[in-house]
Amino acid sequence: MKYRVYIQQDEDGIFVAECPNLPGCVSQGRMRDEAMKSIEDAIAGYLASLKKHGDAIPPPIYEDVIEVAG
């Protein structure tokens, strides 16, 4: 499953990763790669918790990239 993740660097230089489809699913890391691994683990745990409690799992994203001449 694919979920959109937003990563921003905060004022202290920490990378904060958030999955908007999963409210409250936020993680961080000192490096971008660390934040990505951390949010991946957070998403897996979030989905496992939803499944355990019988809650609906949000659908994954489907998106394409369109390239146009500019």
CHARMM internal coordinates of N, CA and C (Angstrom, degrees):
IC EDIT
DIST 1 N 1 CA 1.4428
DIST 1 CA 1 C 1.5179
ANGL 1 N 1 CA 1 C 108.72
DIST 1 C 2 N 1.3104
ANGL 1 CA 1 C 2 N 115.87
DIHE 1 N 1 CA 1 C 2 N 145.04
DIST 2 N 2 CA 1.4576
ANGL 1 C 2 N 2 CA 121.13
DIHE 1 CA 1 C 2 N 2 CA 179.79
DIST 2 CA 2 C 1.5221
ANGL 2 N 2 CA 2 C 109.48
DIHE 1 C 2 N 2 CA 2 C -116.42
DIST 2 C 3 N 1.3312
ANGL 2 CA 2 C 3 N 115.19
DIHE 2 N 2 CA 2 C 3 N 133.34
DIST 3 N 3 CA 1.4524
ANGL 2 C 3 N 3 CA 122.00
DIHE 2 CA 2 C 3 N 3 CA 175.61
DIST 3 CA 3 C 1.5184
ANGL 3 N 3 CA 3 C 109.00
DIHE 2 C 3 N 3 CA 3 C -127.83
DIST 3 C 4 N 1.2888
ANGL 3 CA 3 C 4 N 116.25
DIHE 3 N 3 CA 3 C 4 N 142.22
DIST 4 N 4 CA 1.4704
ANGL 3 C 4 N 4 CA 121.54
DIHE 3 CA 3 C 4 N 4 CA 177.99
DIST 4 CA 4 C 1.5240
ANGL 4 N 4 CA 4 C 108.62
DIHE 3 C 4 N 4 CA 4 C -71.41
DIST 4 C 5 N 1.3188
ANGL 4 CA 4 C 5 N 115.74
DIHE 4 N 4 CA 4 C 5 N 137.95
DIST 5 N 5 CA 1.4591
ANGL 4 C 5 N 5 CA 122.37
DIHE 4 CA 4 C 5 N 5 CA 178.34
DIST 5 CA 5 C 1.5196
ANGL 5 N 5 CA 5 C 107.99
DIHE 4 C 5 N 5 CA 5 C -129.12
DIST 5 C 6 N 1.3245
ANGL 5 CA 5 C 6 N 116.04
DIHE 5 N 5 CA 5 C 6 N 133.08
DIST 6 N 6 CA 1.4551
ANGL 5 C 6 N 6 CA 121.77
DIHE 5 CA 5 C 6 N 6 CA 174.78
DIST 6 CA 6 C 1.5191
ANGL 6 N 6 CA 6 C 108.30
DIHE 5 C 6 N 6 CA 6 C -105.52
DIST 6 C 7 N 1.3243
ANGL 6 CA 6 C 7 N 116.06
DIHE 6 N 6 CA 6 C 7 N 134.50
DIST 7 N 7 CA 1.4643
ANGL 6 C 7 N 7 CA 120.94
DIHE 6 CA 6 C 7 N 7 CA 177.82
DIST 7 CA 7 C 1.5156
ANGL 7 N 7 CA 7 C 108.34
DIHE 6 C 7 N 7 CA 7 C -124.45
DIST 7 C 8 N 1.3275
ANGL 7 CA 7 C 8 N 114.78
DIHE 7 N 7 CA 7 C 8 N 129.87
DIST 8 N 8 CA 1.4593
ANGL 7 C 8 N 8 CA 121.24
DIHE 7 CA 7 C 8 N 8 CA 176.56
DIST 8 CA 8 C 1.5214
ANGL 8 N 8 CA 8 C 108.48
DIHE 7 C 8 N 8 CA 8 C -133.46
DIST 8 C 9 N 1.3115
ANGL 8 CA 8 C 9 N 115.50
DIHE 8 N 8 CA 8 C 9 N 147.05
DIST 9 N 9 CA 1.4496
ANGL 8 C 9 N 9 CA 120.46
DIHE 8 CA 8 C 9 N 9 CA 176.27
DIST 9 CA 9 C 1.5271
ANGL 9 N 9 CA 9 C 107.86
DIHE 8 C 9 N 9 CA 9 C -93.16
DIST 9 C 10 N 1.3414
ANGL 9 CA 9 C 10 N 116.22
DIHE 9 N 9 CA 9 C 10 N 127.26
DIST 10 N 10 CA 1.4659
ANGL 9 C 10 N 10 CA 118.98
DIHE 9 CA 9 C 10 N 10 CA -178.98
DIST 10 CA 10 C 1.5239
ANGL 10 N 10 CA 10 C 111.23
DIHE 9 C 10 N 10 CA 10 C -83.50
DIST 10 C 11 N 1.3256
ANGL 10 CA 10 C 11 N 115.49
DIHE 10 N 10 CA 10 C 11 N -178.78
DIST 11 N 11 CA 1.4640
ANGL 10 C 11 N 11 CA 120.62
DIHE 10 CA 10 C 11 N 11 CA -175.70
DIST 11 CA 11 C 1.5286
ANGL 11 N 11 CA 11 C 113.82
DIHE 10 C 11 N 11 CA 11 C -65.36
DIST 11 C 12 N 1.3293
ANGL 11 CA 11 C 12 N 116.94
DIHE 11 N 11 CA 11 C 12 N -17.96
DIST 12 N 12 CA 1.4674
ANGL 11 C 12 N 12 CA 121.32
DIHE 11 CA 11 C 12 N 12 CA 177.63
DIST 12 CA 12 C 1.5257
ANGL 12 N 12 CA 12 C 112.57
DIHE 11 C 12 N 12 CA 12 C -94.94
DIST 12 C 13 N 1.3377
ANGL 12 CA 12 C 13 N 116.89
DIHE 12 N 12 CA 12 C 13 N 1.98
DIST 13 N 13 CA 1.4570
ANGL 12 C 13 N 13 CA 120.97
DIHE 12 CA 12 C 13 N 13 CA 179.35
DIST 13 CA 13 C 1.5175
ANGL 13 N 13 CA 13 C 114.27
DIHE 12 C 13 N 13 CA 13 C 88.79
DIST 13 C 14 N 1.3308
ANGL 13 CA 13 C 14 N 117.87
DIHE 13 N 13 CA 13 C 14 N 2.98
DIST 14 N 14 CA 1.4646
ANGL 13 C 14 N 14 CA 122.23
DIHE 13 CA 13 C 14 N 14 CA 179.26
DIST 14 CA 14 C 1.5293
ANGL 14 N 14 CA 14 C 108.50
DIHE 13 C 14 N 14 CA 14 C -82.76
DIST 14 C 15 N 1.3233
ANGL 14 CA 14 C 15 N 115.81
DIHE 14 N 14 CA 14 C 15 N 138.47
DIST 15 N 15 CA 1.4625
ANGL 14 C 15 N 15 CA 121.01
DIHE 14 CA 14 C 15 N 15 CA 177.65
DIST 15 CA 15 C 1.5298
ANGL 15 N 15 CA 15 C 108.75
DIHE 14 C 15 N 15 CA 15 C -89.00
DIST 15 C 16 N 1.3154
ANGL 15 CA 15 C 16 N 116.01
DIHE 15 N 15 CA 15 C 16 N 122.15
DIST 16 N 16 CA 1.4601
ANGL 15 C 16 N 16 CA 122.47
DIHE 15 CA 15 C 16 N 16 CA -179.29
DIST 16 CA 16 C 1.5240
ANGL 16 N 16 CA 16 C 107.84
DIHE 15 C 16 N 16 CA 16 C -107.59
DIST 16 C 17 N 1.3285
ANGL 16 CA 16 C 17 N 115.94
DIHE 16 N 16 CA 16 C 17 N 125.79
DIST 17 N 17 CA 1.4639
ANGL 16 C 17 N 17 CA 122.50
DIHE 16 CA 16 C 17 N 17 CA -178.58
DIST 17 CA 17 C 1.5248
ANGL 17 N 17 CA 17 C 108.95
DIHE 16 C 17 N 17 CA 17 C -112.71
DIST 17 C 18 N 1.3297
ANGL 17 CA 17 C 18 N 115.58
DIHE 17 N 17 CA 17 C 18 N 136.38
DIST 18 N 18 CA 1.4549
ANGL 17 C 18 N 18 CA 121.37
DIHE 17 CA 17 C 18 N 18 CA -178.12
DIST 18 CA 18 C 1.5195
ANGL 18 N 18 CA 18 C 109.84
DIHE 17 C 18 N 18 CA 18 C -137.23
DIST 18 C 19 N 1.3322
ANGL 18 CA 18 C 19 N 116.10
DIHE 18 N 18 CA 18 C 19 N 140.30
DIST 19 N 19 CA 1.4610
ANGL 18 C 19 N 19 CA 121.95
DIHE 18 CA 18 C 19 N 19 CA 176.53
DIST 19 CA 19 C 1.5292
ANGL 19 N 19 CA 19 C 107.51
DIHE 18 C 19 N 19 CA 19 C -109.23
DIST 19 C 20 N 1.3408
ANGL 19 CA 19 C 20 N 117.80
DIHE 19 N 19 CA 19 C 20 N 101.86
DIST 20 N 20 CA 1.4664
ANGL 19 C 20 N 20 CA 119.98
DIHE 19 CA 19 C 20 N 20 CA -174.46
DIST 20 CA 20 C 1.5280
ANGL 20 N 20 CA 20 C 115.27
DIHE 19 C 20 N 20 CA 20 C -63.61
DIST 20 C 21 N 1.3191
ANGL 20 CA 20 C 21 N 118.59
DIHE 20 N 20 CA 20 C 21 N -24.44
DIST 21 N 21 CA 1.4675
ANGL 20 C 21 N 21 CA 120.88
DIHE 20 CA 20 C 21 N 21 CA 178.53
DIST 21 CA 21 C 1.5242
ANGL 21 N 21 CA 21 C 112.50
DIHE 20 C 21 N 21 CA 21 C -74.28
DIST 21 C 22 N 1.3360
ANGL 21 CA 21 C 22 N 116.22
DIHE 21 N 21 CA 21 C 22 N -15.62
DIST 22 N 22 CA 1.4581
ANGL 21 C 22 N 22 CA 121.45
DIHE 21 CA 21 C 22 N 22 CA -178.70
DIST 22 CA 22 C 1.5302
ANGL 22 N 22 CA 22 C 107.82
DIHE 21 C 22 N 22 CA 22 C -121.30
DIST 22 C 23 N 1.3321
ANGL 22 CA 22 C 23 N 118.00
DIHE 22 N 22 CA 22 C 23 N 89.61
DIST 23 N 23 CA 1.4617
ANGL 22 C 23 N 23 CA 121.81
DIHE 22 CA 22 C 23 N 23 CA -174.89
DIST 23 CA 23 C 1.5293
ANGL 23 N 23 CA 23 C 112.91
DIHE 22 C 23 N 23 CA 23 C -51.40
DIST 23 C 24 N 1.3281
ANGL 23 CA 23 C 24 N 115.14
DIHE 23 N 23 CA 23 C 24 N 128.21
DIST 24 N 24 CA 1.4571
ANGL 23 C 24 N 24 CA 120.66
DIHE 23 CA 23 C 24 N 24 CA 178.64
DIST 24 CA 24 C 1.5138
ANGL 24 N 24 CA 24 C 114.44
DIHE 23 C 24 N 24 CA 24 C 85.73
DIST 24 C 25 N 1.3112
ANGL 24 CA 24 C 25 N 117.27
DIHE 24 N 24 CA 24 C 25 N -1.69
DIST 25 N 25 CA 1.4648
ANGL 24 C 25 N 25 CA 120.88
DIHE 24 CA 24 C 25 N 25 CA -179.76
DIST 25 CA 25 C 1.5266
ANGL 25 N 25 CA 25 C 108.16
DIHE 24 C 25 N 25 CA 25 C -86.22
DIST 25 C 26 N 1.3306
ANGL 25 CA 25 C 26 N 115.22
DIHE 25 N 25 CA 25 C 26 N 95.05
DIST 26 N 26 CA 1.4599
ANGL 25 C 26 N 26 CA 123.21
DIHE 25 CA 25 C 26 N 26 CA -175.52
DIST 26 CA 26 C 1.5174
ANGL 26 N 26 CA 26 C 108.43
DIHE 25 C 26 N 26 CA 26 C -134.05
DIST 26 C 27 N 1.3221
ANGL 26 CA 26 C 27 N 116.00
DIHE 26 N 26 CA 26 C 27 N 144.39
DIST 27 N 27 CA 1.4587
ANGL 26 C 27 N 27 CA 121.01
DIHE 26 CA 26 C 27 N 27 CA 177.33
DIST 27 CA 27 C 1.5197
ANGL 27 N 27 CA 27 C 108.21
DIHE 26 C 27 N 27 CA 27 C -147.89
DIST 27 C 28 N 1.3318
ANGL 27 CA 27 C 28 N 116.23
DIHE 27 N 27 CA 27 C 28 N -179.96
DIST 28 N 28 CA 1.4552
ANGL 27 C 28 N 28 CA 119.07
DIHE 27 CA 27 C 28 N 28 CA -178.72
DIST 28 CA 28 C 1.5163
ANGL 28 N 28 CA 28 C 111.43
DIHE 27 C 28 N 28 CA 28 C -155.54
DIST 28 C 29 N 1.3202
ANGL 28 CA 28 C 29 N 115.42
DIHE 28 N 28 CA 28 C 29 N 170.45
DIST 29 N 29 CA 1.4564
ANGL 28 C 29 N 29 CA 121.55
DIHE 28 CA 28 C 29 N 29 CA 177.07
DIST 29 CA 29 C 1.5133
ANGL 29 N 29 CA 29 C 110.21
DIHE 28 C 29 N 29 CA 29 C -164.99
DIST 29 C 30 N 1.3094
ANGL 29 CA 29 C 30 N 116.20
DIHE 29 N 29 CA 29 C 30 N 159.36
DIST 30 N 30 CA 1.4697
ANGL 29 C 30 N 30 CA 120.49
DIHE 29 CA 29 C 30 N 30 CA 179.30
DIST 30 CA 30 C 1.5238
ANGL 30 N 30 CA 30 C 111.31
DIHE 29 C 30 N 30 CA 30 C -71.48
DIST 30 C 31 N 1.3227
ANGL 30 CA 30 C 31 N 115.79
DIHE 30 N 30 CA 30 C 31 N -30.27
DIST 31 N 31 CA 1.4575
ANGL 30 C 31 N 31 CA 122.56
DIHE 30 CA 30 C 31 N 31 CA 177.93
DIST 31 CA 31 C 1.5185
ANGL 31 N 31 CA 31 C 108.12
DIHE 30 C 31 N 31 CA 31 C -118.71
DIST 31 C 32 N 1.3298
ANGL 31 CA 31 C 32 N 116.90
DIHE 31 N 31 CA 31 C 32 N 157.22
DIST 32 N 32 CA 1.4660
ANGL 31 C 32 N 32 CA 121.06
DIHE 31 CA 31 C 32 N 32 CA -179.36
DIST 32 CA 32 C 1.5297
ANGL 32 N 32 CA 32 C 111.22
DIHE 31 C 32 N 32 CA 32 C -58.60
DIST 32 C 33 N 1.3341
ANGL 32 CA 32 C 33 N 116.76
DIHE 32 N 32 CA 32 C 33 N -44.20
DIST 33 N 33 CA 1.4672
ANGL 32 C 33 N 33 CA 120.62
DIHE 32 CA 32 C 33 N 33 CA 179.97
DIST 33 CA 33 C 1.5286
ANGL 33 N 33 CA 33 C 111.69
DIHE 32 C 33 N 33 CA 33 C -61.96
DIST 33 C 34 N 1.3238
ANGL 33 CA 33 C 34 N 115.75
DIHE 33 N 33 CA 33 C 34 N -37.61
DIST 34 N 34 CA 1.4628
ANGL 33 C 34 N 34 CA 120.31
DIHE 33 CA 33 C 34 N 34 CA 178.34
DIST 34 CA 34 C 1.5285
ANGL 34 N 34 CA 34 C 110.43
DIHE 33 C 34 N 34 CA 34 C -65.56
DIST 34 C 35 N 1.3242
ANGL 34 CA 34 C 35 N 116.40
DIHE 34 N 34 CA 34 C 35 N -41.05
DIST 35 N 35 CA 1.4668
ANGL 34 C 35 N 35 CA 120.54
DIHE 34 CA 34 C 35 N 35 CA 177.96
DIST 35 CA 35 C 1.5243
ANGL 35 N 35 CA 35 C 110.69
DIHE 34 C 35 N 35 CA 35 C -64.26
DIST 35 C 36 N 1.3263
ANGL 35 CA 35 C 36 N 117.20
DIHE 35 N 35 CA 35 C 36 N -39.50
DIST 36 N 36 CA 1.4720
ANGL 35 C 36 N 36 CA 120.86
DIHE 35 CA 35 C 36 N 36 CA 178.75
DIST 36 CA 36 C 1.5187
ANGL 36 N 36 CA 36 C 111.30
DIHE 35 C 36 N 36 CA 36 C -63.42
DIST 36 C 37 N 1.3232
ANGL 36 CA 36 C 37 N 117.44
DIHE 36 N 36 CA 36 C 37 N -44.06
DIST 37 N 37 CA 1.4698
ANGL 36 C 37 N 37 CA 120.95
DIHE 36 CA 36 C 37 N 37 CA 179.37
DIST 37 CA 37 C 1.5250
ANGL 37 N 37 CA 37 C 109.78
DIHE 36 C 37 N 37 CA 37 C -65.08
DIST 37 C 38 N 1.3151
ANGL 37 CA 37 C 38 N 115.45
DIHE 37 N 37 CA 37 C 38 N -40.68
DIST 38 N 38 CA 1.4554
ANGL 37 C 38 N 38 CA 120.62
DIHE 37 CA 37 C 38 N 38 CA -178.68
DIST 38 CA 38 C 1.5288
ANGL 38 N 38 CA 38 C 111.78
DIHE 37 C 38 N 38 CA 38 C -65.53
DIST 38 C 39 N 1.3289
ANGL 38 CA 38 C 39 N 117.77
DIHE 38 N 38 CA 38 C 39 N -42.65
DIST 39 N 39 CA 1.4735
ANGL 38 C 39 N 39 CA 120.03
DIHE 38 CA 38 C 39 N 39 CA 179.42
DIST 39 CA 39 C 1.5261
ANGL 39 N 39 CA 39 C 110.20
DIHE 38 C 39 N 39 CA 39 C -70.76
DIST 39 C 40 N 1.3222
ANGL 39 CA 39 C 40 N 117.30
DIHE 39 N 39 CA 39 C 40 N -31.36
DIST 40 N 40 CA 1.4685
ANGL 39 C 40 N 40 CA 119.89
DIHE 39 CA 39 C 40 N 40 CA 175.75
DIST 40 CA 40 C 1.5323
ANGL 40 N 40 CA 40 C 109.98
DIHE 39 C 40 N 40 CA 40 C -61.53
DIST 40 C 41 N 1.3170
ANGL 40 CA 40 C 41 N 116.42
DIHE 40 N 40 CA 40 C 41 N -44.75
DIST 41 N 41 CA 1.4746
ANGL 40 C 41 N 41 CA 120.78
DIHE 40 CA 40 C 41 N 41 CA 177.33
DIST 41 CA 41 C 1.5248
ANGL 41 N 41 CA 41 C 110.63
DIHE 40 C 41 N 41 CA 41 C -64.59
DIST 41 C 42 N 1.3434
ANGL 41 CA 41 C 42 N 116.89
DIHE 41 N 41 CA 41 C 42 N -40.45
DIST 42 N 42 CA 1.4637
ANGL 41 C 42 N 42 CA 120.79
DIHE 41 CA 41 C 42 N 42 CA 179.90
DIST 42 CA 42 C 1.5256
ANGL 42 N 42 CA 42 C 111.27
DIHE 41 C 42 N 42 CA 42 C -64.14
DIST 42 C 43 N 1.3299
ANGL 42 CA 42 C 43 N 116.56
DIHE 42 N 42 CA 42 C 43 N -41.18
DIST 43 N 43 CA 1.4709
ANGL 42 C 43 N 43 CA 120.67
DIHE 42 CA 42 C 43 N 43 CA 178.63
DIST 43 CA 43 C 1.5237
ANGL 43 N 43 CA 43 C 110.39
DIHE 42 C 43 N 43 CA 43 C -63.93
DIST 43 C 44 N 1.3303
ANGL 43 CA 43 C 44 N 116.97
DIHE 43 N 43 CA 43 C 44 N -44.53
DIST 44 N 44 CA 1.4688
ANGL 43 C 44 N 44 CA 120.74
DIHE 43 CA 43 C 44 N 44 CA 179.14
DIST 44 CA 44 C 1.5325
ANGL 44 N 44 CA 44 C 110.29
DIHE 43 C 44 N 44 CA 44 C -59.64
DIST 44 C 45 N 1.3315
ANGL 44 CA 44 C 45 N 117.05
DIHE 44 N 44 CA 44 C 45 N -43.39
DIST 45 N 45 CA 1.4627
ANGL 44 C 45 N 45 CA 120.69
DIHE 44 CA 44 C 45 N 45 CA 178.75
DIST 45 CA 45 C 1.5194
ANGL 45 N 45 CA 45 C 112.16
DIHE 44 C 45 N 45 CA 45 C -66.79
DIST 45 C 46 N 1.3084
ANGL 45 CA 45 C 46 N 116.70
DIHE 45 N 45 CA 45 C 46 N -39.61
DIST 46 N 46 CA 1.4627
ANGL 45 C 46 N 46 CA 122.34
DIHE 45 CA 45 C 46 N 46 CA 178.84
DIST 46 CA 46 C 1.5292
ANGL 46 N 46 CA 46 C 109.89
DIHE 45 C 46 N 46 CA 46 C -60.96
DIST 46 C 47 N 1.3396
ANGL 46 CA 46 C 47 N 116.04
DIHE 46 N 46 CA 46 C 47 N -48.69
DIST 47 N 47 CA 1.4674
ANGL 46 C 47 N 47 CA 120.31
DIHE 46 CA 46 C 47 N 47 CA -179.52
DIST 47 CA 47 C 1.5211
ANGL 47 N 47 CA 47 C 111.47
DIHE 46 C 47 N 47 CA 47 C -64.85
DIST 47 C 48 N 1.3304
ANGL 47 CA 47 C 48 N 117.35
DIHE 47 N 47 CA 47 C 48 N -38.53
DIST 48 N 48 CA 1.4726
ANGL 47 C 48 N 48 CA 121.17
DIHE 47 CA 47 C 48 N 48 CA 178.04
DIST 48 CA 48 C 1.5246
ANGL 48 N 48 CA 48 C 110.17
DIHE 47 C 48 N 48 CA 48 C -62.94
DIST 48 C 49 N 1.3419
ANGL 48 CA 48 C 49 N 116.92
DIHE 48 N 48 CA 48 C 49 N -39.53
DIST 49 N 49 CA 1.4637
ANGL 48 C 49 N 49 CA 121.04
DIHE 48 CA 48 C 49 N 49 CA 178.99
DIST 49 CA 49 C 1.5278
ANGL 49 N 49 CA 49 C 111.14
DIHE 48 C 49 N 49 CA 49 C -65.94
DIST 49 C 50 N 1.3382
ANGL 49 CA 49 C 50 N 116.23
DIHE 49 N 49 CA 49 C 50 N -43.37
DIST 50 N 50 CA 1.4676
ANGL 49 C 50 N 50 CA 119.29
DIHE 49 CA 49 C 50 N 50 CA 177.29
DIST 50 CA 50 C 1.5236
ANGL 50 N 50 CA 50 C 111.04
DIHE 49 C 50 N 50 CA 50 C -58.91
DIST 50 C 51 N 1.3319
ANGL 50 CA 50 C 51 N 115.36
DIHE 50 N 50 CA 50 C 51 N -45.80
DIST 51 N 51 CA 1.4694
ANGL 50 C 51 N 51 CA 120.39
DIHE 50 CA 50 C 51 N 51 CA -179.23
DIST 51 CA 51 C 1.5268
ANGL 51 N 51 CA 51 C 110.60
DIHE 50 C 51 N 51 CA 51 C -62.87
DIST 51 C 52 N 1.3312
ANGL 51 CA 51 C 52 N 116.56
DIHE 51 N 51 CA 51 C 52 N -44.56
DIST 52 N 52 CA 1.4664
ANGL 51 C 52 N 52 CA 121.45
DIHE 51 CA 51 C 52 N 52 CA -179.09
DIST 52 CA 52 C 1.5214
ANGL 52 N 52 CA 52 C 111.74
DIHE 51 C 52 N 52 CA 52 C -59.57
DIST 52 C 53 N 1.3271
ANGL 52 CA 52 C 53 N 116.58
DIHE 52 N 52 CA 52 C 53 N -37.34
DIST 53 N 53 CA 1.4592
ANGL 52 C 53 N 53 CA 121.11
DIHE 52 CA 52 C 53 N 53 CA -177.93
DIST 53 CA 53 C 1.5289
ANGL 53 N 53 CA 53 C 113.33
DIHE 52 C 53 N 53 CA 53 C -91.93
DIST 53 C 54 N 1.3202
ANGL 53 CA 53 C 54 N 116.94
DIHE 53 N 53 CA 53 C 54 N 3.59
DIST 54 N 54 CA 1.4601
ANGL 53 C 54 N 54 CA 120.63
DIHE 53 CA 53 C 54 N 54 CA 177.63
DIST 54 CA 54 C 1.5152
ANGL 54 N 54 CA 54 C 114.01
DIHE 53 C 54 N 54 CA 54 C 74.22
DIST 54 C 55 N 1.3267
ANGL 54 CA 54 C 55 N 116.61
DIHE 54 N 54 CA 54 C 55 N 18.96
DIST 55 N 55 CA 1.4630
ANGL 54 C 55 N 55 CA 120.47
DIHE 54 CA 54 C 55 N 55 CA 179.47
DIST 55 CA 55 C 1.5246
ANGL 55 N 55 CA 55 C 110.23
DIHE 54 C 55 N 55 CA 55 C -85.54
DIST 55 C 56 N 1.3149
ANGL 55 CA 55 C 56 N 115.56
DIHE 55 N 55 CA 55 C 56 N 156.03
DIST 56 N 56 CA 1.4626
ANGL 55 C 56 N 56 CA 121.14
DIHE 55 CA 55 C 56 N 56 CA 179.89
DIST 56 CA 56 C 1.5298
ANGL 56 N 56 CA 56 C 110.11
DIHE 55 C 56 N 56 CA 56 C -67.37
DIST 56 C 57 N 1.3149
ANGL 56 CA 56 C 57 N 115.26
DIHE 56 N 56 CA 56 C 57 N 140.26
DIST 57 N 57 CA 1.4559
ANGL 56 C 57 N 57 CA 121.15
DIHE 56 CA 56 C 57 N 57 CA 176.96
DIST 57 CA 57 C 1.5255
ANGL 57 N 57 CA 57 C 107.78
DIHE 56 C 57 N 57 CA 57 C -95.22
DIST 57 C 58 N 1.3475
ANGL 57 CA 57 C 58 N 117.02
DIHE 57 N 57 CA 57 C 58 N 123.95
DIST 58 N 58 CA 1.4701
ANGL 57 C 58 N 58 CA 119.54
DIHE 57 CA 57 C 58 N 58 CA 179.32
DIST 58 CA 58 C 1.5239
ANGL 58 N 58 CA 58 C 110.77
DIHE 57 C 58 N 58 CA 58 C -58.33
DIST 58 C 59 N 1.3220
ANGL 58 CA 58 C 59 N 116.96
DIHE 58 N 58 CA 58 C 59 N 142.71
DIST 59 N 59 CA 1.4647
ANGL 58 C 59 N 59 CA 119.28
DIHE 58 CA 58 C 59 N 59 CA -179.07
DIST 59 CA 59 C 1.5236
ANGL 59 N 59 CA 59 C 110.80
DIHE 58 C 59 N 59 CA 59 C -67.11
DIST 59 C 60 N 1.3266
ANGL 59 CA 59 C 60 N 116.73
DIHE 59 N 59 CA 59 C 60 N 150.99
DIST 60 N 60 CA 1.4616
ANGL 59 C 60 N 60 CA 120.02
DIHE 59 CA 59 C 60 N 60 CA 176.37
DIST 60 CA 60 C 1.5261
ANGL 60 N 60 CA 60 C 109.97
DIHE 59 C 60 N 60 CA 60 C -70.19
DIST 60 C 61 N 1.3112
ANGL 60 CA 60 C 61 N 115.68
DIHE 60 N 60 CA 60 C 61 N 168.82
DIST 61 N 61 CA 1.4540
ANGL 60 C 61 N 61 CA 119.89
DIHE 60 CA 60 C 61 N 61 CA 178.72
DIST 61 CA 61 C 1.5224
ANGL 61 N 61 CA 61 C 109.97
DIHE 60 C 61 N 61 CA 61 C -89.08
DIST 61 C 62 N 1.2881
ANGL 61 CA 61 C 62 N 114.62
DIHE 61 N 61 CA 61 C 62 N 152.46
DIST 62 N 62 CA 1.4543
ANGL 61 C 62 N 62 CA 122.19
DIHE 61 CA 61 C 62 N 62 CA 172.69
DIST 62 CA 62 C 1.5145
ANGL 62 N 62 CA 62 C 105.77
DIHE 61 C 62 N 62 CA 62 C -131.25
DIST 62 C 63 N 1.2845
ANGL 62 CA 62 C 63 N 116.49
DIHE 62 N 62 CA 62 C 63 N 115.71
DIST 63 N 63 CA 1.4650
ANGL 62 C 63 N 63 CA 118.49
DIHE 62 CA 62 C 63 N 63 CA 179.55
DIST 63 CA 63 C 1.5171
ANGL 63 N 63 CA 63 C 109.49
DIHE 62 C 63 N 63 CA 63 C -145.22
DIST 63 C 64 N 1.2937
ANGL 63 CA 63 C 64 N 113.93
DIHE 63 N 63 CA 63 C 64 N 153.89
DIST 64 N 64 CA 1.4469
ANGL 63 C 64 N 64 CA 121.92
DIHE 63 CA 63 C 64 N 64 CA 177.45
DIST 64 CA 64 C 1.5212
ANGL 64 N 64 CA 64 C 108.67
DIHE 63 C 64 N 64 CA 64 C -124.06
DIST 64 C 65 N 1.2960
ANGL 64 CA 64 C 65 N 115.59
DIHE 64 N 64 CA 64 C 65 N 160.04
DIST 65 N 65 CA 1.4480
ANGL 64 C 65 N 65 CA 121.36
DIHE 64 CA 64 C 65 N 65 CA 176.07
DIST 65 CA 65 C 1.5109
ANGL 65 N 65 CA 65 C 107.84
DIHE 64 C 65 N 65 CA 65 C -110.72
DIST 65 C 66 N 1.3139
ANGL 65 CA 65 C 66 N 115.98
DIHE 65 N 65 CA 65 C 66 N 128.11
DIST 66 N 66 CA 1.4538
ANGL 65 C 66 N 66 CA 121.70
DIHE 65 CA 65 C 66 N 66 CA 179.33
DIST 66 CA 66 C 1.5131
ANGL 66 N 66 CA 66 C 107.72
DIHE 65 C 66 N 66 CA 66 C -107.22
DIST 66 C 67 N 1.3121
ANGL 66 CA 66 C 67 N 116.15
DIHE 66 N 66 CA 66 C 67 N 129.02
DIST 67 N 67 CA 1.4559
ANGL 66 C 67 N 67 CA 120.77
DIHE 66 CA 66 C 67 N 67 CA 177.87
DIST 67 CA 67 C 1.5231
ANGL 67 N 67 CA 67 C 108.29
DIHE 66 C 67 N 67 CA 67 C -108.18
DIST 67 C 68 N 1.3152
ANGL 67 CA 67 C 68 N 115.57
DIHE 67 N 67 CA 67 C 68 N 129.53
DIST 68 N 68 CA 1.4629
ANGL 67 C 68 N 68 CA 121.06
DIHE 67 CA 67 C 68 N 68 CA 178.39
DIST 68 CA 68 C 1.5162
ANGL 68 N 68 CA 68 C 109.22
DIHE 67 C 68 N 68 CA 68 C -124.62
DIST 68 C 69 N 1.3173
ANGL 68 CA 68 C 69 N 115.11
DIHE 68 N 68 CA 68 C 69 N 151.27
DIST 69 N 69 CA 1.4674
ANGL 68 C 69 N 69 CA 119.21
DIHE 68 CA 68 C 69 N 69 CA 178.09
DIST 69 CA 69 C 1.5188
ANGL 69 N 69 CA 69 C 109.04
DIHE 68 C 69 N 69 CA 69 C -69.84
DIST 69 C 70 N 1.3180
ANGL 69 CA 69 C 70 N 116.08
DIHE 69 N 69 CA 69 C 70 N 141.40
DIST 70 N 70 CA 1.4545
ANGL 69 C 70 N 70 CA 117.90
DIHE 69 CA 69 C 70 N 70 CA -178.75
DIST 70 CA 70 C 1.4463
ANGL 70 N 70 CA 70 C 114.70
DIHE 69 C 70 N 70 CA 70 C -139.42
END
COOR INIT
IC SEED 1 N 1 CA 1 C
IC BUILD
